[in-house]
Amino acid sequence: MLRSKTRWKLAETDETNIDRLQSELGISRLAASLLVNRGISGEEEARRFLYKENLAYHDPFLMSGMKEAVERIQQAIVSNERILIFGDYDADGVSSTTILVYTLRELGATFDYYIPNRFTEGYGPNEAAFRQAKEDGYHLIVTVDTGISGVHEAEVAKEIGVDLIITDHHEPPPVLPDAYATINPKKPGCTYPFKGLAGVGVAFKLSQALLGRIPGHLLEIAAMGTIADLVPLQDENRLLASEGIRALQNSNKPGIKALLDVCGLKDQELNEEHLGFGIGPRLNAAGRLDSADPAVELLTTDDPLLAEQLASDIDALNKNRQELVNTMTKEAIEEVETNYISDESNRVLIIAKEGWNAGVIGIVASRLVEKYYRPTIVMSIDREKGVAKGSARSIEAFDMFANLSECRDILPHFGGHPMAAGMTIDLDYLEQLRTRLNNLAIEKLTEEDLTPLTKVDLHCRVEDVTLETIEEMNLLAPFGVSNPKPVVMLKDVHLSQIRRIGSQDNHLKVGLEENGTTLDGVGFHFGYAFEEIASRAAVSVIGQLSVNEWNGLRKPQIFVKDIAVNEWQLFDYRGIRDLKKRLETLPLDKLVMVAFQSNTISKLGLEKWKEYVITDPSDRNVSFDQKYVMLLDLPDLEEDLVNLFRSGGIPDRTYVVFEHEEDHFFSTLPSREDFKWYYAFLMKKGSFHLRDAEKLAKHKGWSKETVPFMSEVFFELDFVTMDNGLISLNPQSVKTELTSSKTYRSKLEKAKLENDFCYSSYHALKSWFDQSVNCFNSTEEAIK
């Protein structure tokens, strides 16, 4: 058995709707299944989703507060009032600010933008910035991607005579800011038909309302923030992302061209992954390490030379960010391993350290969630101010925003989503937060909730995976939150090949075969599994399908995300020469070695592993549950092997070495005619000394062990007497079967053992274990 890294949760299937969609749309069963699993079962709805038919942007004025906001901004433009765009420092905030810069520039407004410094001001609007804006002559502040929690800042704006328009998408607090207008589709009472917009989506709708048309020239900007902010790629977001990616491909904006160049994406066919893993992190990097202003300047400049310089600077910041994240992650892991992971009460990890860069703590939190699968908050401590700034990431079963809301009394500033949040907390309350969140987690999370989960869209056969099917599945793109890239499962298929690849042999190349059809697979960082999968095991894999193009040839393939063997495995180490080397690769906490013979450990030179060897196989207290059992040698009787597994149970894996001293199977077992001839020889001679045994054997063409063996059998049957090697017939002997001799039976048994276990085929050996071991274990379970 090879246990999967995560729990695989296969989506429930609605066969009736799948059959109907497949028939109505003329698509493959796999594509129809994916649509139904995403809650899309109507023909028209499916056509809109797949082919973008009749998809349209909603009327922005359906959003509560939009009418008031547009009228106030238009009034400011007419009156030549100074407008301040108040943004945020992440990719969503940067792109939101950029949208409004282009829009107000087009409308001829007098404006500027302001993005607070993450390190000196923190997240969201702040009183000092608002008062400075008033001093600088601004009469209207429009927030983008922020402000929904700024109750105090709204009061300050009123006090100083500045009108405040809030545009945001984060979860609203119980008490909303008293602003001139608040635009947030999640705001209580807002009837806007889609609630899942990112901050940039809300800014895009404001732009649409101000311009009186769809701002198509800003679609690529909207797609960047939408995908980077991990909002659901459904409804309007799906339209923004898909049309934005197409616009990005042909963008004429100097900053975007320069950004694509430093990302290595110039002239490539773009998809959502390029935005999520290439462009998004670079836009984030500026605000994580310094000011986010250069990112906005990059996206809004008309100067190609300045764009190249800014893109290069931001790319360098991103490389620095990566190095910083790696260092902080290492430190955080050491902190977890030292102080928290061994204590079961720490179901929420809260790690805080002075000097950590507050700009990347969210990424570090994500890394810890990946490693430990626990809700995690990473905090940067500021001793001088007596506070800690934190970034939270969660798991599916723990709503971070809801649980933090239960600690609102000690969290003066926090906001976010079920899976992510940001906060500031007084250091005096840090331990209280840890205690309260862990108590909530202990109450709400089961052990299963704390086991990593991979959602699997559908189970398919190898023959179902074709180029046409993959192209149909790709119609569901762009993929993202709530519309993830499909994960398929291939169950109990066979390996046509398995080998390590990569400069460090750390990746895996497999051929998956089922009913004569083969599918290539690549498992990055699965090189370890090469030693953990028996050559003829039935494997199950989950992964994402793609098209492999090489030298003009196109073939389906699967990128393996997880792999499992759901049956016990037999590994054939018979005749192995590098046993010690193989032992070094096996986990000692799982390994149980068995030696039936007393000299096997020394003979194989396994003194180093002596503590892991069972030398009394009759011990009935041995358990093989979830263990790897290695049989070092042969027992004297087959029944001894059967009894070993009867008491120990079925292990995950069995490794057979079967070291044996004599080749009983290949040495000559005397026939009955040989015994008759030797008996007649003794009758004729009267007596015979064993010192001449080798000469006699040579005369008869026997092996040199034959005469001593037959003599021992005759002695046990009382046919002869033996005195210091002199063999003499016993005249009072009684006729007895050869099988009455223990030596004869032992020879037969050992020859059979060697034949069945040392020289049999892998298939025959596996069959013996399947029948002899599994059968009686199943019987015993039934008896219980």
Secondary structure, 3 states (H helix, E strand, C coil): CECCCCEEEECCCCHHHHHHHHHHHCCCHHHHHHHHHCCCCCHHHHHHHHHCCCCCCCCHHHCCCHHHHHHHHHHHHHCCCEEEEECCCCHHHHHHHHHHHHHHHHCCCEEEEECCCCCCCCCCCCHHHHHHHHHCCEEEEEEECCCCCCHHHHHHHHHHCCEEEEECCCCCCCCCCCCCEEECCCCCCCCCCCCCCCHHHHHHHHHHHHHCCCCHHHHHHHHHHHHHCCCECCHHHHHHHHHHHHHHHCCCCHHHHHHHHHCCCCCCCCCHHHHHHHHHHHHHHHHHHCCCHHHHHHHHCCCHHHHHHHHHHHHHHHHHHHHHHHHHHHHHHHHHHHHCCCCCCCCCEEEEEECCCCCCHHHHHHHHHHHHCCCEEEEEEECCCCEEEEEEECCCCCCHHHHHHCCHHHCCEEEECCCEEEEEEEHHHHHHHHHHHHHHHHHHCCCHHHCCEEEECEECCHHHCCHHHHHHHHHHCCCEECECCCCEEEEEEEEEEEEEECCCCCEEEEEEEECCEEEEEEECCCHHHHHHCCCCCCEEEEEEEEEEEECCEEEEEEEEEEEEECCCEEEECCCCCCHHHHHHCCCCCCEEEECCCCCHHHHHCCHHHHHHEECCCCCCCCCCCCCEEEEEECCCCHHHHHHHHHHHCCCCEEEEEEECCCCCCCCCCCCHHHHHHHHHHHHHHCEEEHHHHHHHHHHHCCCCCHHHHHHHHHHHCCCEEEECCEEEECCCCCCCCHHHCHHHHHHHHHHHHHHHHHCCCHHHHHHHHHHHHHHHHHHHHHHC
